[in-house]
Amino acid sequence: MLLPATSSLRAEELVFKGLKQGLTLFIPEKESFGHWLTLLDQRLNAAKDFFQGGTILVELGERKLTPGELAGLRKILGKYRMRIKDFNPIAKKRFVPRSKEQSPISTGVLLVKGTVRSGQRMENEGDIVVKGDLNPGGEIVATGDIIVLGALRGVAHAGAGGNMQAEIVAFSLSPVQLRIAHLISRAPEGRKGRQGPEVAYIKGEKIVVERL
Amino acid sequence: MAGRVVVVTSGKGGVGKTTTVANIGTGLALRHKKVVMIDADIGLRNLDVVMGLENRIVYDLVDVAEKTCRSINKALIKDKRLSNLFLLPAAQTRNKDAITPDQMIEIVEGLKEEFDYILIDCPAGIERGFNNAVAAATEAIVVTTPEVSAVRDADRIIGLLQEKEIYEPLLVLNRLRPEMVRKGDMMDVDDINDILAIKLLGIVPDDEEIIISTNKGEPAVLNSHSKAGEAFRNIVKRLEGEEVPFMPINGETGLFGKFLKLMHGK
């Protein structure tokens, strides 16, 4: 089964498709993840020779995976000696600078001049540097790293699309929520931002925060 | 010289936009400025009530926009105390869609030549009513109270004002209760300034006099015994470019020191 040429992010069925970026597995947003994993197992088993030993991209749409779900997916793919190259190749294409206040200082880095306030959202394919604060209610989404040269009090998502090496750095880190790749964490209740710069990154299957 | 067009806005409802407009408008008029206050809250008008002018309304903002009344002067209501203070009331039986941002700009342009100040009372929210109210303004006053939700909405509004090319809005912090701040039960001025980071125009203490004056239709700024009235008189002076130190609330030196720091720090 093939998707229409203008393939939307929402696949209705579990489907493999050859995109420009490479072979892509579409996992629909509806139904449970486990349901699709079972189906995937059957599908790969039926066409063992075809899929054996390749790397694939995985398109999840808006779905966020728990560490358990990710491990399950890796395990099934591993059974057929397949590896995941990257997540959400299509979603990534949507990351384009929007506001006139933003100017790329070099390819892949978006410099936001001033504070990102409640209700504002900045996206970039690459890194984002904010020359100001990220306030509660504001959002920053980057496929690479995020650096906030002020207080980070909103929601920051680094490595959107699956880059587990991405980091979030802020001069004062007291976020509503931090996301790196597919992982989500929130500050413990009542945590006041410590003084001084801190960095958040993935260690094992968890987001950890350390003094810079 | 064309007058200053200032919108008073907040995002959140019930933080004191209308009270602020009534007091700043009256305060400016007391300083012999020619002032018109426009109530842009169509369908939920209040400014006329707070000013005690409800029973004098014949024509309103929508009548002016639709040109139902022959001239805009027919719709302007002169204040009962000050002859250089006017109100252009909102329509009560219509809704926000009854006028467009373009009509608002046209109305304000017509008033600019004649008045020193045009104050626009913005409705709560960020939809059509907000767009109407902000369309003609070149300056903004953001009103907030020391509550997390009000500050969050104020932050949103500051972002939206930037999109409308109003880059330096001024902040009025309303209903501060010094004794609660002192006990650490309320956000203090520093907390709010940290997040919003815009110039502070004034701090208005929580004052029962405001409720009394609102119900009487007489702005607190006219009452020389009211703490809030005094705060609004200072706000008016600062709006006019005077340097006025922030007043000590309850004579507490620690707080006063903080205000001074704020005043001179930035």
Interface residues (C-beta under 8 A of the other chain):
Chain A: T115 R117 S118 G119 Q120 D133 N135 P136 G137 A151 R153
Chain B: R152 D153 D155 R156 I158 G159 L160 D194 I195 A197
